[in-house]
Amino acid sequence: MSAAAHYLQALAIVALLAGVVLGVRRLGGASAQARENIGGCGNCGGCERNAPTPPAEDS
């Protein structure tokens, strides 16, 4: 194989891997799994925004 053919083959492999990664992120598989790993339900990720704030402590 020539150098150009090796370059094109490597470029095709990188493009394929990037497509797989972007496809998984778009479907929400990676982000939902990450939220479940840190204790969230994995549904929307907005629970922290809607939670009441703890009272401030006086020092």
Beta strands, then each sheet from edge to edge (+ up, - down):
end
